[in-house]
């Protein structure tokens, strides 16, 4: 019977199964099973849809992908702005002045019953405004299952499947731990593991294909699949491997950088260590933190993803000990792209200067070049 976290490889008489994926019960930490293939991890989540009536765009208009964080700011100052994540703009409805916008609602969402005028921005520029909006209810779709193919099952899982009752097949909260090609833990995905089916696997004797309810699992977006495939083969061995990506995919790259970093122990360098930042590709906010992370911790390194996280890294155990020096090359690029940012409620601020101030307060003496 397995208990705790098993090794990265499980062997049976016929086949060695690489434990790329490990399904672990979160409460007590025992392993349900390990496998090399997970089908259904990549697909689009159910997205909210807004219809914006009387849409008036700014000069820049609305691109197909609007932004990773789009703020909707109501005219009523008593109401807070709310967030739409990974927002996409659909084409304007023919014969109307309406625009459809889709995205992932944040946990608060719009104020109940509010239908007044709203302005939209992406954190850096105003996109436009509408006289009123409403949420369009999309038809519910049955998501495909998450299938763990060639799963080497633990004794606990074997017993649960033999019982076959609804209660036995509800494995409750679990983590799908994901390792890269070098066997290092890259990230994990929490899910409510409800078994919807299983069968003998073609991958080998005593292995099964286990189906889990896909509606209780948050998938990875399809656009991020190539980035995940790159990281699953192993971490980057050179800086700026993300430089050719657009802002949306740089954000997905940074998500993996952050998640991997939170699962690793960092060796703090001594005080006075000199760092050098390659700033030639800092044309958006994800690039800022990707370049900064690689300056401090090398290829694929992490050192914050927002001002609050940067402050934590400067005072935590993320490879850095104050005081130190940082030579920021091509700083003019970041200054050009990041000096005119917007707060959630639409007030202008200088993100470039705010980062410099945070670094200074954290004991980093920065030289701009």
C-alpha positions in Angstrom: 0.0 0.0 0.0 1.4 3.4 -0.9 1.5 6.2 1.6 3.0 9.7 1.3 4.7 10.8 -1.9 6.1 7.9 -3.9 9.2 8.1 -6.1 9.0 9.5 -9.6 8.9 6.0 -11.1 6.7 3.0 -10.4 7.7 -0.4 -11.7 5.6 -3.5 -12.3 6.6 -6.8 -13.9 5.9 -5.7 -17.4 6.6 -2.0 -17.7 8.2 0.9 -16.1 5.7 3.8 -15.9 7.2 7.3 -15.6 5.2 9.3 -13.0 4.8 12.5 -15.0 1.4 12.8 -13.2 0.7 11.9 -9.6 -2.8 12.0 -8.2 -2.5 12.7 -4.4 -5.2 13.0 -1.8 -4.7 16.4 -0.1 -5.9 15.7 3.4 -3.7 12.8 4.3 -1.2 12.9 1.4 -1.6 9.4 0.2 -1.1 8.7 -3.5 -4.1 7.4 -5.5 -1.9 6.6 -8.5 0.8 7.7 -11.0 0.8 7.8 -14.8 2.6 9.3 -17.8 -0.3 10.7 -19.7 -3.3 13.0 -18.8 -5.9 13.6 -21.4 -8.3 16.6 -21.0 -5.9 18.9 -19.2 -6.1 21.5 -22.0 -9.4 23.0 -23.1 -11.3 26.2 -22.7 -13.1 26.9 -19.4 -16.7 28.1 -19.3 -16.4 31.8 -19.9 -18.8 34.6 -18.9 -20.2 36.8 -21.8 -21.1 40.5 -21.5 -23.1 42.5 -24.0 -22.0 46.1 -23.9 -24.8 48.4 -25.3 -23.8 51.7 -26.9 -20.2 50.7 -27.2 -17.9 53.6 -28.0 -14.2 52.5 -28.5 -11.2 54.6 -27.8 -8.9 55.3 -30.8 -7.0 52.1 -30.1 -10.2 50.0 -30.4 -10.6 46.5 -29.0 -8.2 43.7 -30.3 -9.4 40.1 -30.5 -7.6 39.3 -27.2 -8.3 42.3 -25.0 -6.0 41.6 -22.0 -5.2 39.3 -19.1 -6.8 41.7 -16.7 -9.5 44.0 -17.9 -11.2 46.4 -15.4 -14.7 47.6 -15.8 -15.1 50.9 -14.0 -18.7 52.1 -13.3 -19.6 55.8 -13.4 -21.0 55.5 -9.9 -18.1 56.3 -7.6 -19.7 54.5 -4.7 -19.1 51.2 -6.6 -15.7 49.6 -7.0 -14.3 48.5 -10.4 -14.4 44.8 -11.1 -12.2 42.4 -13.0 -12.6 40.3 -16.1 -9.6 38.0 -16.6 -8.3 36.7 -19.9 -10.8 38.8 -21.8 -11.6 38.4 -25.5 -13.6 40.8 -27.7 -16.1 39.3 -30.1 -17.1 41.2 -33.3 -19.7 43.9 -32.9 -23.2 42.6 -33.4 -24.5 43.4 -36.9 -27.1 46.2 -37.0 -26.5 47.2 -33.4 -24.1 49.4 -31.4 -23.3 46.5 -29.0 -20.1 44.6 -28.4 -19.8 41.1 -26.9 -16.9 40.6 -24.5 -16.0 37.2 -22.9 -13.7 36.3 -20.0 -13.3 34.8 -16.6 -15.2 36.7 -13.9 -13.1 37.3 -10.8 -14.6 36.1 -7.5 -16.6 39.3 -6.9 -17.9 40.1 -10.4 -20.1 43.0 -11.2 -22.4 44.6 -8.6 -25.8 42.9 -8.6 -28.3 44.6 -10.8 -26.0 47.3 -12.0 -26.7 48.4 -15.6 -25.2 51.9 -15.8 -22.4 53.3 -17.8 -19.1 51.5 -17.6 -15.6 52.3 -18.9 -13.0 49.6 -19.7 -9.2 49.6 -19.4 -6.5 46.9 -19.5 -4.3 48.4 -16.9 -2.4 50.5 -19.4 -4.9 52.2 -21.7 -8.6 53.0 -21.9 -10.4 50.7 -24.4 -13.8 52.4 -24.5 -17.1 52.8 -22.8 -20.8 51.7 -23.0 -24.0 53.2 -21.8 -25.0 49.9 -20.1 -24.1 46.2 -20.0 -25.7 42.9 -19.2 -24.4 39.4 -18.7 -25.5 36.9 -21.4 -26.2 33.5 -20.0 -24.4 30.9 -22.1 -25.8 27.3 -22.5 -24.3 24.9 -20.1 -21.9 22.5 -21.8 -20.9 19.1 -20.4 -17.1 19.1 -20.1 -15.1 16.1 -21.2 -13.6 14.0 -18.5 -10.0 14.2 -17.3 -8.5 10.9 -18.2 -5.4 9.5 -16.5 -4.1 7.0 -19.0 -2.0 4.0 -17.9 -2.5 4.7 -14.3 -0.6 2.5 -11.8 -3.2 2.5 -9.0 -2.6 2.4 -5.3 -4.2 -0.2 -3.0 -6.6 2.5 -1.7 -7.8 3.3 -5.2 -8.1 -0.4 -6.1 -10.4 -0.9 -3.0 -12.5 2.2 -3.9 -13.0 1.0 -7.5 -14.0 -2.5 -6.3 -16.6 -1.1 -4.0 -18.0 1.0 -6.9 -20.5 3.0 -4.7 -21.0 6.7 -5.2 -19.4 7.4 -1.9 -16.4 5.2 -2.6 -15.9 6.8 -6.1 -15.8 10.3 -4.6 -12.1 10.7 -3.8 -12.7 14.2 -2.5 -10.1 16.9 -2.9 -6.9 15.9 -4.7 -3.8 17.4 -6.3 -2.6 16.4 -9.7 1.1 16.8 -9.3 2.9 17.4 -12.6 6.7 16.7 -13.1 8.9 17.8 -15.9 11.1 15.6 -18.0 13.9 15.8 -15.4 11.6 14.5 -12.7 11.3 17.9 -10.9 7.9 19.0 -9.6 6.7 21.7 -12.0 3.2 22.5 -10.7 0.0 20.9 -9.4 -3.7 21.3 -10.1 -6.3 21.0 -7.3 -9.5 19.2 -8.3 -12.4 17.4 -6.7 -11.6 13.9 -7.8 -14.9 12.2 -8.7 -14.5 8.9 -10.6 -16.8 8.7 -13.6 -15.4 5.6 -15.2 -12.4 3.3 -15.6 -11.2 0.4 -17.8 -8.1 -1.7 -18.3 -5.4 0.3 -20.1 -3.6 -0.6 -23.4 -0.5 0.9 -21.8 0.3 -2.2 -19.8 -0.8 -5.0 -17.5 -2.5 -4.0 -14.3 -2.8 -0.4 -15.5 -6.1 1.4 -15.9 -7.4 4.5 -17.7 -9.2 6.4 -15.0 -11.8 9.0 -15.9 -12.5 11.9 -13.5 -15.4 14.3 -13.7 -14.2 17.2 -15.9 -16.6 19.6 -14.4 -14.7 19.6 -11.2 -11.3 20.5 -12.7 -10.1 23.8 -14.0 -8.4 23.1 -17.3 -5.3 24.8 -18.8 -6.3 27.1 -21.7 -5.5 25.8 -25.1 -3.3 28.8 -26.0 -1.0 27.8 -23.2 -0.4 24.2 -24.4 2.8 24.9 -26.4 4.3 26.7 -23.3 3.4 23.8 -21.0 4.8 21.3 -23.5 8.1 23.3 -23.6 8.3 23.3 -19.8 7.3 19.7 -19.4 10.5 18.7 -21.3 12.5 20.6 -18.7 13.2 24.2 -17.6 14.8 26.7 -20.0 18.6 26.7 -20.1 19.0 30.3 -21.4 17.4 33.6 -20.5 14.7 35.3 -22.7 13.3 32.0 -24.0 9.9 33.8 -23.6 10.9 36.9 -25.6 9.1 35.9 -28.8 5.8 35.4 -27.1 2.9 37.8 -27.0 1.6 39.3 -23.8 -1.0 36.6 -23.2 1.5 33.8 -23.6 4.2 35.6 -21.6 1.6 35.6 -18.8 1.1 31.9 -19.1 4.9 31.4 -19.1 5.2 33.5 -15.9 2.4 31.4 -14.3 4.6 28.3 -14.6 7.7 30.2 -13.4 5.8 31.3 -10.3 4.3 27.9 -9.6 7.6 26.1 -10.0 9.4 28.6 -7.8 6.9 28.2 -5.0 7.8 24.5 -4.8 11.5 24.9 -4.7 14.1 25.9 -2.1 16.2 28.9 -3.1 19.8 29.4 -2.1 20.2 33.1 -1.1 23.3 34.8 -2.4 25.5 36.8 0.0 25.1 40.5 0.4 26.8 42.7 -2.2 26.1 40.4 -5.1 26.0 42.1 -8.5 23.0 41.4 -10.7 22.5 42.3 -14.4 19.0 42.7 -16.0 18.6 42.3 -19.8 15.8 44.9 -20.4 15.6 44.8 -24.2 12.3 42.7 -24.3 10.4 44.5 -21.5 7.5 45.7 -23.5 4.7 44.6 -21.1 4.2 43.8 -17.5 4.8 40.0 -17.7 8.1 40.7 -19.4 9.1 43.0 -16.6 8.8 40.2 -14.0 10.2 37.5 -16.2 13.4 39.5 -16.9 13.7 40.5 -13.3 13.3 36.9 -12.2 16.0 35.8 -14.6 18.3 38.6 -13.5 18.1 37.3 -9.9 17.7 33.6 -10.3 18.9 32.7 -13.8 16.9 31.1 -16.7 13.3 30.4 -15.7 13.9 32.2 -12.4 11.2 34.0 -10.3 11.3 37.2 -8.5 7.7 38.5 -8.2 4.8 39.0 -10.4 3.3 42.2 -9.0 4.5 45.0 -6.7 3.3 43.1 -3.6 5.1 39.9 -4.7 8.2 41.8 -5.6 8.3 43.2 -2.1 7.9 39.7 -0.6 10.8 38.4 -2.7 13.1 41.3 -1.6 12.4 40.4 2.0 12.0 36.7 1.7 14.1 33.6 0.7 14.0 33.9 -3.1 17.8 33.9 -3.9 18.5 37.5 -2.8 20.1 39.1 0.3 20.2 42.9 0.7 22.1 45.0 0.0 23.1 44.3 -3.6 23.5 46.0 -7.0 21.5 45.7 -10.2 22.7 46.9 -13.6 19.5 47.4 -15.7 20.4 47.4 -19.4 18.1 48.9 -22.0 16.0 50.5 -19.2 14.5 53.0 -21.7 12.4 50.2 -23.2 10.6 49.5 -19.9 10.3 53.2 -19.2 8.6 53.7 -22.5 6.1 50.9 -22.1 5.4 50.9 -18.3 5.4 54.5 -17.3 1.7 55.1 -18.2 -0.2 52.4 -16.3 -3.7 52.6 -14.7 -5.0 51.5 -11.3 -8.1 49.3 -11.2 -10.3 52.4 -10.8 -8.5 54.1 -13.8 -6.1 56.5 -12.1 -2.8 56.9 -13.9 0.5 55.8 -12.2 4.1 55.1 -13.2 4.7 51.3 -12.9 8.4 51.7 -13.9 9.1 54.2 -11.2 7.1 52.1 -8.7 9.3 49.1 -9.4 12.5 51.2 -9.0 11.2 52.5 -5.7 10.4 49.0 -4.5 13.8 47.7 -5.4 15.5 50.7 -3.7 13.5 50.1 -0.5 14.4 46.4 -0.6 18.1 47.2 -0.6 18.8 47.0 -4.3 21.0 49.8 -5.7 19.9 50.1 -9.4 21.9 51.6 -12.2 20.0 52.3 -15.4 21.9 51.8 -18.6 
